[in-house]
Amino acid sequence: MTGKTHSAAGLLIGAVVSRHFQLDLFESVTCIVLSGVASIFPDICHTQSKIGRHFRLLSLLVKHMFGHRTLTHSILFIFIFYFLLHMLQTPLYYMIGVICGMISHVILDMLTPRGVKLFFPLPIRVRFPIHFKTGGIVDLSLASTFSIMTMFVLFESTMKSILQHLLS
């Protein structure tokens, strides 16, 4: 999947988490941003990704040590991140946003023909039986759908008011 699709999924997750925990404006924005960044972070292993271009040295290091879609797309990596966030005493809502953002990235990449090495360091590549080309129409459709859903989550009461006004 493209960075746009991963970002859109992460922003949706952040919006849902902030809504669920009824966060104030500052915490909501922070949670949404953290989830959005976390949703693209597993691609640090790809030097041409959105995150890889911003952290080129780290990206090159991770790519040469582990390869693409291996460690950073694994359950092990997610547990390492969870452990680090726990050690830093990260508030639960931020932790859920970050971990779910990263999980969304892995799940979306499992929808591509290449899949991911979910159980790294085991060399087992995992992908869903139905998969789609990165950058294709399904990828774009998912990004659009996630974006629309995010707007609905963030502005649900306003949208309901408008619909009620139009229907009455």
Secondary structure, DSSP 4 states (H G I P E B T S, - for coil): --HHHHHHHHHHHHHHHHHHTT--HHHHHHHHHHHHHHHHGGGGG-TTSHHHHHSHHHHHHHHHHH-TTSGGGSHHHHHHHHHHHHHTT--HHHHHHHHHHHHHHHHHHTTSTT-B-TTTTS---B--SS---TTSHHHHHHHHHHHHHHHHHHTHHHHHHHHHHHH-
